[in-house]
Each structure stands twice: as structure tokens, then as C-alpha cells.
Amino acid sequence: MKKILLLVLVTGSLSAFAQDSTKVEQYCRLVAQNRLLSTRVNIDVDYGDERKLFSDNRMRDEETGRIKKFNTVVDALNYMGSQGWVLVNAFPVMDGANATSLHYYFKKSFRKEDLR
């Protein structure tokens, strides 16, 4: 009987500890488009925030606020991986007659209390 009571107490305390650090998955969409007359690409990132009609959605450096420039799509994907984002899905989207943009969906786990 004492062993069962001890097992219940230990299991209950472990589950209470696990609830304190609840993880939540967040998703984002990265859209890569070729730059006009350049070998570089523009990267737009959608974190699910509210957007204004004429807002600039290109990825920015967190420290300087300047637009991040990537040489290739792989460069941008490597950057997202270094930030802890995990690729979920990728596919092309036809924007016009011959224009194609590449859409990449990522996910990342955050502690619930770290989110706004």
C-alpha cells in the first residue's frame, strides 16, 4: 500500500511539473520571390500578425531593423533552421502568367508564457 501511495505522489508531482512548462507550436509562412534583374531573392514572412494594406513584409534583422538579404532560397531556409524553425511543407504558387513564388511553411515550439 505504501508503494502505491508513493507511486501516486511521484506521478502527480511529475505531471504538475510538466504543466508549468507548456509548449505551444507556432507556424509561419515564408514566401520566396526572385528579385527583378538580380540573382538574389526577396523573402516575405507571415507570422500570423495583423497586416496593413501597404506594409512591407520582408524579413528584417532583429538588431538593426534592416531588410535581410539572402543570396538564394536555400540561404533563407538555412537561416530559418538556425533560428529553430522546422520545415513542414513547401510548394510553388503561380502568381501570374509566368510568375511563380515558392511558399514554405515552418513550425516552432515556444513556451506558452513566452508568447504575447
VEXDOKOL-447937 format. One record per residue (C-alpha): residue number from 1; residue in three letters; z negated, y negated, x. Coordinates in Angstrom, 3 decimals, decimal comma. Layout:
VEXDOKOL-447937
+-----+------+----------+----------+----------+
:  nr : rest :       up :    north :     east :
+-----+------+----------+----------+----------+
: NUM :  Ala :        Z :        Y :        X :
...
+-----+------+----------+----------+----------+
end
This chain:
VEXDOKOL-447937
+-----+------+----------+----------+----------+
:  nr : rest :       up :    north :     east :
+-----+------+----------+----------+----------+
:   1 :  Met :    0,000 :    0,000 :    0,000 :
:   2 :  Lys :   -0,819 :   -2,372 :    2,854 :
:   3 :  Lys :    2,593 :   -1,688 :    4,427 :
:   4 :  Ile :    4,387 :   -2,560 :    1,199 :
:   5 :  Leu :    2,393 :   -5,775 :    0,811 :
:   6 :  Leu :    3,146 :   -6,720 :    4,441 :
:   7 :  Leu :    6,860 :   -5,975 :    3,925 :
:   8 :  Val :    6,951 :   -8,183 :    0,800 :
:   9 :  Leu :    5,219 :  -11,048 :    2,631 :
:  10 :  Val :    7,557 :  -10,863 :    5,637 :
:  11 :  Thr :   10,686 :  -10,628 :    3,463 :
:  12 :  Gly :    9,534 :  -13,551 :    1,304 :
:  13 :  Ser :    8,829 :  -15,758 :    4,309 :
:  14 :  Leu :   12,232 :  -14,971 :    5,871 :
:  15 :  Ser :   14,081 :  -15,821 :    2,677 :
:  16 :  Ala :   12,138 :  -19,076 :    2,348 :
:  17 :  Phe :   13,117 :  -19,983 :    5,920 :
:  18 :  Ala :   16,788 :  -19,214 :    5,233 :
:  19 :  Gln :   16,820 :  -21,574 :    2,242 :
:  20 :  Asp :   15,732 :  -24,518 :    4,404 :
:  21 :  Ser :   18,976 :  -24,463 :    6,403 :
:  22 :  Thr :   21,508 :  -24,035 :    3,600 :
:  23 :  Lys :   25,093 :  -24,201 :    4,843 :
:  24 :  Val :   27,918 :  -25,675 :    2,784 :
:  25 :  Glu :   31,605 :  -25,236 :    3,543 :
:  26 :  Gln :   33,729 :  -28,375 :    3,508 :
:  27 :  Tyr :   37,520 :  -28,432 :    3,576 :
:  28 :  Cys :   40,111 :  -30,855 :    4,868 :
:  29 :  Arg :   43,894 :  -31,108 :    4,874 :
:  30 :  Leu :   45,872 :  -32,161 :    7,922 :
:  31 :  Val :   49,458 :  -33,320 :    7,370 :
:  32 :  Ala :   51,768 :  -33,492 :   10,392 :
:  33 :  Gln :   54,959 :  -35,542 :   10,302 :
:  34 :  Asn :   57,415 :  -36,257 :   13,085 :
:  35 :  Arg :   57,468 :  -39,874 :   14,258 :
:  36 :  Leu :   60,726 :  -41,762 :   13,980 :
:  37 :  Leu :   62,609 :  -41,814 :   17,298 :
:  38 :  Ser :   59,758 :  -40,078 :   19,129 :
:  39 :  Thr :   58,669 :  -36,640 :   20,226 :
:  40 :  Arg :   55,099 :  -37,312 :   19,049 :
:  41 :  Val :   53,697 :  -36,620 :   15,580 :
:  42 :  Asn :   51,667 :  -38,605 :   13,047 :
:  43 :  Ile :   48,591 :  -36,808 :   11,750 :
:  44 :  Asp :   47,096 :  -37,739 :    8,372 :
:  45 :  Val :   43,749 :  -36,188 :    7,440 :
:  46 :  Asp :   42,356 :  -35,831 :    3,925 :
:  47 :  Tyr :   38,608 :  -35,096 :    3,830 :
:  48 :  Gly :   38,477 :  -35,466 :    0,050 :
:  49 :  Asp :   37,257 :  -39,066 :    0,141 :
:  50 :  Glu :   38,472 :  -41,685 :   -2,306 :
:  51 :  Arg :   41,640 :  -43,324 :   -1,047 :
:  52 :  Lys :   43,078 :  -46,727 :   -1,727 :
:  53 :  Leu :   46,733 :  -47,200 :   -2,552 :
:  54 :  Phe :   47,799 :  -48,766 :    0,759 :
:  55 :  Ser :   45,185 :  -47,241 :    3,070 :
:  56 :  Asp :   46,080 :  -45,771 :    6,445 :
:  57 :  Asn :   45,064 :  -42,093 :    6,501 :
:  58 :  Arg :   45,948 :  -41,337 :   10,101 :
:  59 :  Met :   43,282 :  -39,679 :   12,217 :
:  60 :  Arg :   41,166 :  -42,139 :   14,162 :
:  61 :  Asp :   38,977 :  -41,822 :   17,229 :
:  62 :  Glu :   35,319 :  -41,873 :   16,143 :
:  63 :  Glu :   34,196 :  -44,009 :   19,092 :
:  64 :  Thr :   36,910 :  -46,666 :   19,266 :
:  65 :  Gly :   38,370 :  -46,557 :   15,743 :
:  66 :  Arg :   41,873 :  -46,465 :   17,205 :
:  67 :  Ile :   44,513 :  -44,141 :   15,789 :
:  68 :  Lys :   44,509 :  -40,836 :   17,667 :
:  69 :  Lys :   47,876 :  -39,961 :   19,138 :
:  70 :  Phe :   48,947 :  -36,358 :   19,538 :
:  71 :  Asn :   51,874 :  -35,091 :   21,588 :
:  72 :  Thr :   52,567 :  -32,124 :   19,304 :
:  73 :  Val :   51,177 :  -30,411 :   16,218 :
:  74 :  Val :   49,545 :  -27,827 :   18,487 :
:  75 :  Asp :   47,726 :  -30,662 :   20,251 :
:  76 :  Ala :   46,287 :  -31,764 :   16,877 :
:  77 :  Leu :   45,377 :  -28,179 :   15,913 :
:  78 :  Asn :   43,579 :  -27,687 :   19,230 :
:  79 :  Tyr :   41,656 :  -30,917 :   18,635 :
:  80 :  Met :   40,551 :  -29,763 :   15,166 :
:  81 :  Gly :   39,434 :  -26,426 :   16,642 :
:  82 :  Ser :   37,420 :  -28,221 :   19,322 :
:  83 :  Gln :   35,642 :  -30,139 :   16,533 :
:  84 :  Gly :   34,578 :  -26,858 :   14,882 :
:  85 :  Trp :   37,193 :  -26,725 :   12,107 :
:  86 :  Val :   38,703 :  -23,298 :   11,298 :
:  87 :  Leu :   42,312 :  -22,988 :   10,114 :
:  88 :  Val :   42,556 :  -21,446 :    6,627 :
:  89 :  Asn :   46,218 :  -21,875 :    5,654 :
:  90 :  Ala :   49,395 :  -23,627 :    6,790 :
:  91 :  Phe :   52,730 :  -24,239 :    5,063 :
:  92 :  Pro :   55,709 :  -26,650 :    5,064 :
:  93 :  Val :   56,357 :  -29,091 :    2,200 :
:  94 :  Met :   59,770 :  -30,645 :    1,508 :
:  95 :  Asp :   59,255 :  -34,411 :    1,119 :
:  96 :  Gly :   62,869 :  -35,387 :    0,512 :
:  97 :  Ala :   66,377 :  -34,227 :    1,177 :
:  98 :  Asn :   65,747 :  -33,133 :    4,774 :
:  99 :  Ala :   62,221 :  -34,368 :    5,493 :
: 100 :  Thr :   59,576 :  -31,692 :    5,899 :
: 101 :  Ser :   55,892 :  -32,162 :    6,552 :
: 102 :  Leu :   53,531 :  -29,434 :    7,676 :
: 103 :  His :   50,254 :  -29,039 :    5,778 :
: 104 :  Tyr :   47,246 :  -27,341 :    7,373 :
: 105 :  Tyr :   44,002 :  -26,575 :    5,543 :
: 106 :  Phe :   40,769 :  -26,264 :    7,526 :
: 107 :  Lys :   37,162 :  -25,430 :    6,699 :
: 108 :  Lys :   33,896 :  -26,118 :    8,492 :
: 109 :  Ser :   30,275 :  -25,272 :    7,703 :
: 110 :  Phe :   27,756 :  -28,107 :    7,542 :
: 111 :  Arg :   24,041 :  -28,160 :    6,846 :
: 112 :  Lys :   23,582 :  -29,357 :    3,294 :
: 113 :  Glu :   21,137 :  -32,077 :    4,324 :
: 114 :  Asp :   23,657 :  -33,495 :    6,864 :
: 115 :  Leu :   26,193 :  -34,315 :    4,133 :
: 116 :  Arg :   26,065 :  -37,643 :    2,324 :
+-----+------+----------+----------+----------+
end
